[in-house]
Amino acid sequence: GLPMLQCLDILSSQASNPAFRKVLTDVKNSVEGGQSLADSLKKHPKVFDKLFTNMISAGETGGVLDTILNRLATYIEKNAKLVKQFKGAMVYPSAIVVVSTIITLILLIYVIPMFESMFAEMGATLPALTQAVVDVSVLVRTNVGMIFGVGAALGISSFFVLKNPKTKIFIDRAILYIPIFGDVIKKVSIAKFSRTFGTMLASGVPILEALDIVAGTAGNQVVEDGLRKVREKLSEGKTMAQPLGEIPVFPPMVVQMISIGEATGSMDTMLNKIADFYDDEVDNVVTSLM
């Protein structure tokens, strides 16, 4: 029941982050100057994205801003939890790979040479596998600068290669088929799409506009391109389910539920059910991986 300007004033005064406090103060001043809340937020796209500002706009138009803000809070909390779960699944194996690589390099550069000199003194013929390890150690020691140089060059070049749209779509498609982790990425994509799209539709954002925003936040080029095609088909008057089924991420169950949602006019409800189901799926997979 508090006036909007008073709300914004309270929020800006209690914000612990100075940069965010400045943003909220700017938003308050803009609203005080006669602009809508949505337009005031749009001036800060790095803080408030298209999804956020479009839903705020729909809330202001429909006179249900408080409801929309609660939906946004729930959406952001669930999305943050999903991202945290996914990162949690990736941190442990990544850490093991990094530590294993460091330990292997230490063994090859410092430990194996000690054994090499000992074997040389013995004058014995080494087994093939032991000889292979010694040879690798010699190769690494004599070319350590080149190895790090090649590694750095590959890292830098991969950054530019990933900027190429054709390369990016190839990598994004390949990622979806990586054993175990590809399945996690698919489930995360479905959960994120369903939660975002369902929240926007329930908030009164037009379906074509909602699809455009959802495609832009997909995070995978294959999914993004697929959703843009779905939007194109919808704009031509066709249903959403059939082109959605052509995207490799979406299984038949999801497509059928969306088809039922379209037929019954309960698309947002169906999408939220799908999101809840895949949130649990991601949770189970991540727990198993950990």
C-alpha positions as CSV (number, residue, x, y, z in Angstrom):
1,G,0.0,0.0,0.0
2,L,3.0,2.4,0.0
3,P,3.4,4.8,-2.9
4,M,5.9,3.7,-5.5
5,L,8.3,6.6,-5.0
6,Q,8.4,5.9,-1.2
7,C,9.1,2.1,-2.0
8,L,11.9,3.0,-4.4
9,D,13.3,5.5,-1.8
10,I,13.4,2.8,0.9
11,L,14.9,0.3,-1.5
12,S,17.7,2.6,-2.6
13,S,18.5,3.7,1.0
14,Q,18.9,0.1,2.2
15,A,20.8,-1.3,-0.8
16,S,24.2,-2.4,0.4
17,N,25.8,-2.3,-3.1
18,P,26.7,1.3,-4.0
19,A,26.3,0.7,-7.8
20,F,22.9,-0.8,-7.3
21,R,21.9,2.0,-4.9
22,K,22.8,4.5,-7.7
23,V,20.7,2.6,-10.2
24,L,17.7,2.6,-7.8
25,T,18.1,6.3,-7.2
26,D,18.1,6.9,-10.9
27,V,15.0,4.8,-11.4
28,K,13.3,6.7,-8.6
29,N,14.2,10.1,-10.1
30,S,13.0,8.9,-13.5
31,V,9.6,7.8,-12.1
32,E,9.4,11.1,-10.2
33,G,9.9,12.8,-13.5
34,G,6.8,11.2,-14.9
35,Q,8.1,8.1,-16.7
36,S,6.7,4.6,-16.1
37,L,8.5,2.1,-13.9
38,A,9.2,-0.1,-16.9
39,D,10.7,2.7,-19.0
40,S,12.8,3.8,-16.0
41,L,14.2,0.3,-15.6
42,K,14.9,0.0,-19.3
43,K,17.6,2.7,-18.9
44,H,19.7,0.1,-17.0
45,P,19.7,-3.0,-19.3
46,K,22.7,-4.5,-17.5
47,V,20.8,-4.7,-14.3
48,F,17.2,-5.2,-15.5
49,D,17.0,-7.4,-18.7
50,K,14.3,-7.6,-21.3
51,L,12.4,-10.3,-19.5
52,F,12.2,-8.2,-16.3
53,T,11.2,-4.9,-18.0
54,N,8.6,-6.5,-20.3
55,M,6.9,-8.2,-17.4
56,I,6.9,-5.0,-15.4
57,S,5.4,-3.2,-18.4
58,A,2.6,-5.9,-18.6
59,G,2.0,-5.5,-14.8
60,E,1.7,-1.7,-15.1
61,T,-0.7,-2.0,-18.1
62,G,-2.9,-4.6,-16.3
63,G,-2.8,-3.0,-12.9
64,V,-1.3,-6.1,-11.3
65,L,2.3,-4.9,-10.7
66,D,2.5,-6.5,-7.2
67,T,1.5,-9.9,-8.6
68,I,4.0,-9.6,-11.4
69,L,6.8,-8.6,-9.0
70,N,6.0,-11.7,-6.9
71,R,6.1,-13.9,-10.0
72,L,9.4,-12.3,-11.0
73,A,10.9,-13.0,-7.5
74,T,9.8,-16.6,-7.6
75,Y,11.2,-17.0,-11.2
76,I,14.6,-15.5,-10.3
77,E,14.9,-17.6,-7.1
78,K,14.1,-20.8,-9.0
79,N,16.3,-19.9,-11.9
80,A,19.2,-19.1,-9.6
81,K,18.8,-22.4,-7.8
82,L,18.9,-24.2,-11.2
83,V,22.1,-22.4,-12.2
84,K,23.6,-23.2,-8.8
85,Q,22.8,-26.9,-9.2
86,F,24.3,-27.0,-12.7
87,K,27.5,-25.2,-11.6
88,G,27.7,-27.5,-8.6
89,A,27.6,-30.5,-11.0
90,M,30.5,-29.0,-13.1
91,V,32.7,-27.7,-10.3
92,Y,33.8,-31.1,-8.9
93,P,34.8,-32.8,-12.2
94,S,36.5,-29.6,-13.3
95,A,38.5,-29.4,-10.1
96,I,39.6,-33.0,-10.4
97,V,40.8,-32.4,-14.0
98,V,42.8,-29.3,-13.1
99,V,44.4,-30.9,-10.0
100,S,45.1,-34.2,-11.9
101,T,46.8,-32.2,-14.7
102,I,49.0,-30.3,-12.2
103,I,50.0,-33.4,-10.3
104,T,50.8,-35.3,-13.6
105,L,53.0,-32.4,-14.8
106,I,54.8,-32.4,-11.4
107,L,55.4,-36.1,-11.6
108,L,56.6,-35.9,-15.2
109,I,58.9,-32.9,-14.7
110,Y,60.3,-33.6,-11.2
111,V,59.6,-37.1,-9.9
112,I,60.2,-39.4,-13.0
113,P,63.7,-38.0,-13.7
114,M,64.8,-39.3,-10.2
115,F,63.7,-42.8,-11.2
116,E,65.2,-42.3,-14.7
117,S,68.7,-41.8,-13.3
118,M,68.2,-44.7,-10.9
119,F,67.2,-47.0,-13.8
120,A,70.2,-45.8,-15.8
121,E,72.6,-46.7,-13.0
122,M,71.1,-50.2,-12.8
123,G,71.6,-50.6,-16.6
124,A,68.5,-52.8,-16.8
125,T,66.1,-52.9,-19.8
126,L,62.9,-51.2,-18.8
127,P,59.5,-52.7,-19.5
128,A,57.7,-51.0,-22.5
129,L,55.2,-49.1,-20.3
130,T,57.8,-47.8,-17.9
131,Q,60.0,-46.7,-20.9
132,A,57.0,-44.9,-22.4
133,V,56.4,-42.9,-19.2
134,V,60.1,-42.0,-19.1
135,D,60.0,-40.9,-22.8
136,V,56.9,-38.7,-22.1
137,S,58.8,-37.2,-19.1
138,V,61.8,-36.3,-21.3
139,L,59.4,-34.9,-24.0
140,V,57.6,-32.7,-21.5
141,R,60.8,-31.5,-19.8
142,T,62.6,-30.5,-23.0
143,N,59.5,-28.8,-24.5
144,V,57.8,-27.4,-21.4
145,G,57.9,-23.8,-22.7
146,M,56.5,-24.9,-26.0
147,I,53.7,-26.9,-24.3
148,F,52.6,-23.9,-22.3
149,G,52.9,-21.7,-25.3
150,V,50.7,-24.0,-27.4
151,G,48.2,-24.2,-24.5
152,A,48.0,-20.4,-24.3
153,A,47.7,-20.1,-28.1
154,L,44.9,-22.7,-28.1
155,G,43.1,-20.9,-25.3
156,I,43.3,-17.5,-27.1
157,S,42.3,-18.9,-30.5
158,S,39.4,-20.8,-29.0
159,F,38.0,-17.5,-27.7
160,F,37.9,-16.1,-31.2
161,V,36.7,-19.3,-32.8
162,L,33.7,-19.4,-30.4
163,K,32.8,-15.9,-31.6
164,N,32.1,-17.4,-35.1
165,P,28.4,-18.2,-35.3
166,K,29.0,-21.4,-37.4
167,T,31.6,-22.7,-35.0
168,K,29.4,-21.8,-32.0
169,I,26.4,-23.7,-33.3
170,F,28.6,-26.8,-34.0
171,I,29.9,-26.7,-30.5
172,D,26.5,-26.1,-28.9
173,R,25.1,-29.0,-30.8
174,A,28.0,-31.3,-29.8
175,I,27.6,-30.3,-26.2
176,L,24.0,-31.7,-26.2
177,Y,25.3,-35.2,-27.0
178,I,28.1,-35.4,-24.4
179,P,27.4,-38.4,-22.2
180,I,25.7,-37.6,-18.9
181,F,26.5,-33.8,-19.0
182,G,24.7,-33.4,-22.3
183,D,21.6,-34.8,-20.6
184,V,21.9,-32.3,-17.7
185,I,22.3,-29.4,-20.2
186,K,19.1,-30.5,-22.0
187,K,17.1,-30.7,-18.8
188,V,18.4,-27.3,-17.7
189,S,17.4,-25.8,-21.1
190,I,13.9,-27.3,-20.9
191,A,13.4,-26.1,-17.3
192,K,14.7,-22.6,-18.0
193,F,12.6,-22.3,-21.2
194,S,9.4,-23.5,-19.5
195,R,9.8,-21.4,-16.4
196,T,10.6,-18.2,-18.4
197,F,8.0,-18.7,-21.1
198,G,5.3,-19.7,-18.6
199,T,6.0,-16.8,-16.3
200,M,5.8,-14.3,-19.1
201,L,2.6,-15.7,-20.6
202,A,0.9,-15.8,-17.1
203,S,2.0,-12.1,-16.7
204,G,0.2,-11.0,-19.9
205,V,3.3,-10.6,-22.2
206,P,2.2,-11.3,-25.8
207,I,3.3,-14.8,-27.0
208,L,5.5,-13.7,-29.9
209,E,7.3,-11.1,-27.8
210,A,7.7,-13.7,-25.0
211,L,9.2,-16.2,-27.5
212,D,11.6,-13.6,-28.8
213,I,12.9,-12.8,-25.3
214,V,13.0,-16.5,-24.3
215,A,15.1,-17.3,-27.4
216,G,17.5,-14.6,-26.6
217,T,18.1,-16.0,-23.1
218,A,18.4,-19.7,-24.1
219,G,22.1,-19.9,-23.7
220,N,22.5,-22.5,-26.4
221,Q,22.6,-21.6,-30.1
222,V,20.7,-24.7,-31.2
223,V,17.8,-24.0,-28.8
224,E,17.9,-20.3,-29.7
225,D,17.7,-20.9,-33.5
226,G,14.9,-23.5,-32.9
227,L,12.8,-21.1,-30.8
228,R,13.2,-18.4,-33.5
229,K,11.8,-20.9,-36.0
230,V,8.9,-21.7,-33.7
231,R,8.2,-17.9,-33.4
232,E,8.2,-17.6,-37.2
233,K,5.7,-20.5,-37.5
234,L,3.5,-19.0,-34.9
235,S,3.5,-15.6,-36.6
236,E,2.3,-17.5,-39.8
237,G,-0.7,-18.8,-37.8
238,K,0.6,-22.4,-37.1
239,T,0.6,-24.2,-33.8
240,M,3.7,-24.1,-31.5
241,A,4.0,-27.9,-30.7
242,Q,5.0,-29.2,-34.2
243,P,8.0,-26.9,-34.8
244,L,9.0,-27.2,-31.1
245,G,9.3,-31.0,-31.6
246,E,12.0,-30.4,-34.3
247,I,14.4,-28.9,-31.7
248,P,16.6,-31.8,-30.5
249,V,16.4,-30.6,-26.8
250,F,12.6,-31.1,-26.4
251,P,11.3,-34.7,-25.9
252,P,7.9,-35.9,-27.0
253,M,6.4,-35.6,-23.5
254,V,7.2,-31.8,-23.4
255,V,5.8,-31.2,-26.9
256,Q,2.6,-33.1,-26.1
257,M,2.0,-31.2,-22.9
258,I,2.5,-27.9,-24.7
259,S,0.1,-29.1,-27.4
260,I,-2.5,-29.9,-24.7
261,G,-1.8,-26.4,-23.2
262,E,-2.5,-24.8,-26.6
263,A,-5.7,-26.7,-27.1
264,T,-7.1,-26.1,-23.6
265,G,-5.9,-22.5,-23.2
266,S,-3.8,-23.4,-20.2
267,M,-0.3,-23.0,-21.7
268,D,1.2,-21.1,-18.7
269,T,0.0,-23.8,-16.3
270,M,1.4,-26.6,-18.4
271,L,4.7,-24.8,-18.8
272,N,5.1,-24.3,-15.1
273,K,4.3,-28.0,-14.5
274,I,7.0,-28.9,-17.0
275,A,9.4,-26.5,-15.3
276,D,8.7,-28.1,-11.9
277,F,9.2,-31.6,-13.3
278,Y,12.5,-30.8,-14.9
279,D,13.7,-28.8,-11.9
280,D,13.4,-32.1,-9.9
281,E,15.0,-34.0,-12.8
282,V,18.1,-31.7,-12.7
283,D,18.2,-32.0,-8.9
284,N,18.2,-35.8,-9.1
285,V,20.9,-35.9,-11.9
286,V,23.1,-33.4,-10.1
287,T,22.8,-35.3,-6.8
288,S,23.8,-38.6,-8.6
289,L,26.7,-36.9,-10.3
290,M,28.0,-35.4,-7.0
